[in-house]
């Protein structure tokens, strides 16, 4: 009975509301409207990729209920913009281009939501980047008002897997990969395709937008030229397979436009997405890939910046890094499993787990690196730098790699947790590692490692001139500015022996006369 009474009350309230609403009278507007902005700037979009949704607020500051006779886009049905007016999109089959008789109460407001998808092939231009403009027109009884719409559009080269339709569903091409090196490709569920031979050179003429994983086949080499911009869609990335290689060699840039640097990032160009972690997958260097090089590169907003497996037993390093920056990785900046890396002027910051993880052994040489973790997007359980020599499978079987060779010199290891460096082994396996002239954050406040010889910083078997817990004086680590200021205690602590191996810092400043720790020589910040 109670439910019946509630239902009757609800119907009664709805009836009276509709009755009252029908009694409201609206007059055709004859006074100016006010707007939250006179120009709506939609941020940069790639051709044929939809933008984010932007909004415009329209105010009726008069004391009467008004009827706006018409709201429309100046370019009409030919406009690449589309509108939603106060929840209305497809009025009179106009597909977000034109609206009639929009009601607006006295001293009230409404929202207009704006999106765009622009096909550069339908624009009469030979430019790779241009401004696309339109206007929203508001007609009233006596005149009209306008709000400008502007978006920057970039042309791009798109790389994506094939797809076909089956029973009203899209089936996408997936990769076949030789994971175990036996010469036989195994079918995977990884959406993507191998790059054709004519696609193995990425130039700086246009940005690249990759959907799924673009793979480099055995015997092929992907060359990425200086100044290239590589953008990845969600769950996308690069895979370098057994026998393949990648060489992404940028050059030092003289200005903030980073004209010569290579940048890997997501395909959302709006400022909101500039530092959002986990927008795309990873650059995956499979076991058997060889001669991989990255120089003057920035890798940001991935799940794992670089994921490399195998290659620890090679005479040469599998991966060479010079002047590389990796930021905002939702999991790891670099995840290496039994692999080998030679890194100079490497900068990593803000990773959901470790910034640099060398697991299941391997061979690592890091000189003048700044590896930090100021992750602020949730709880982090791992230190900034983690090394171990073992692997435990799902059945709790333990495997140990006898090759474990780690050398770190003139570097900074830091972050926003107490312990930012860990090296682990199973039982009594021997660990061959050494930190020389390196600043490490290791505040064992609970004395958990008090009797652990691996963290006895006076043990010259593992440590030489270690500087523990000195403040490095980063300028703004939350904003990924890992330069050190004039008050840094890392100034002048570098060893010349290792400085001459990497004579210029990541900003091309000579460090051989007075070497600071890390990838940056200090800068003077004016108050």
Beta strands, then each sheet from edge to edge (+ up, - down):
strand 1: 27-28
strand 2: 34-35
strand 3: 39-46
strand 4: 54-60
strand 5: 66-73
strand 6: 81-85
strand 7: 98-104
strand 8: 108-116
strand 9: 129-139
strand 10: 144-154
strand 11: 156-159
strand 12: 163-166
strand 13: 169-172
strand 14: 174-177
strand 15: 186-194
strand 16: 201-202
strand 17: 207-210
strand 18: 213-216
strand 19: 221-224
strand 20: 229-232
strand 21: 237-240
strand 22: 245-249
strand 23: 262-266
strand 24: 280-285
strand 25: 292-300
strand 26: 302-309
strand 27: 319-329
strand 28: 332-351
strand 29: 356-367
strand 30: 370-373
strand 31: 385-388
strand 32: 390-392
strand 33: 398-400
strand 34: 404-409
strand 35: 412-415
strand 36: 421-424
strand 37: 432-436
strand 38: 439-440
strand 39: 463-464
strand 40: 467-468
strand 41: 474-476
strand 42: 481-484
sheet 1: 1+ 5+ 7-
sheet 2: 1+ 5+ 9- 10+ 3+
sheet 3: 2+ 4- 8+ 6-
sheet 4: 11+ 17+ 20+ 23+ 25+ 22+ 19+ 16+
sheet 5: 11+ 17+ 20+ 23+ 25+ 27+ 28+ 26+ 24+ 21+ 18+ 15+ 14-
sheet 6: 11+ 17+ 20+ 23+ 25+ 27+ 28+ 29+ 31+ 36+
sheet 7: 11+ 17+ 20+ 23+ 25+ 27+ 28+ 30+ 35+ 38+ 40+
sheet 8: 11+ 17+ 20+ 23+ 25+ 27+ 28+ 29+ 34+ 37+ 39+
sheet 9: 12+ 13-
sheet 10: 32+ 33-
sheet 11: 41+ 42-
end
